[in-house]
Amino acid sequence: MKCEICSNKLNEAFLQKIIGTYVKDEKGKKHAVCFECQKKFPKKDELLKSIR
């Protein structure tokens, strides 16, 4: 799985849980975001604007 902002591969922890988070848009679709991009864009609306 890749980050939808920077396209880097997401690291996985035990039982294939991603190290990062999922962000839902207004339509309810989940987008995977890495930990580094979470630091760059601390607010949810900033994250959604930067998704490609």
C-alpha positions in Angstrom: 0.0 0.0 0.0 1.2 3.5 -0.8 0.6 6.9 0.7 -1.8 8.9 -1.5 0.1 12.1 -1.0 3.8 11.3 -1.5 3.4 7.8 -3.1 5.9 6.3 -0.7 5.3 2.7 0.5 3.6 2.6 3.9 5.4 0.5 6.6 3.3 -2.2 8.2 3.2 -3.4 11.8 1.9 -6.6 13.2 -1.0 -8.2 11.2 -0.5 -5.8 8.3 -1.7 -2.7 10.1 -0.2 0.4 8.5 2.0 2.9 10.3 0.1 6.0 9.4 -3.6 6.6 9.2 -6.7 6.6 7.0 -8.5 9.8 6.2 -12.1 9.8 5.0 -13.2 12.4 2.4 -16.7 13.8 2.1 -17.9 10.9 0.0 -16.7 8.4 2.6 -13.8 7.0 0.7 -10.7 6.1 2.8 -7.3 7.4 1.8 -4.1 6.0 3.3 -1.6 8.6 4.6 1.9 8.1 5.9 3.3 9.4 9.2 5.6 11.9 7.5 2.7 13.5 5.6 0.7 13.7 8.8 3.5 15.8 10.2 3.5 18.1 7.2 -0.3 18.6 7.1 -1.6 18.5 10.7 -5.2 19.3 9.8 -7.6 17.0 8.0 -8.7 19.5 5.4 -5.1 20.2 4.5 -4.5 16.5 4.0 -7.5 16.1 1.8 -6.5 19.1 -0.4 -3.0 17.6 -0.9 -4.2 14.1 -2.0 -3.5 13.5 -5.7 
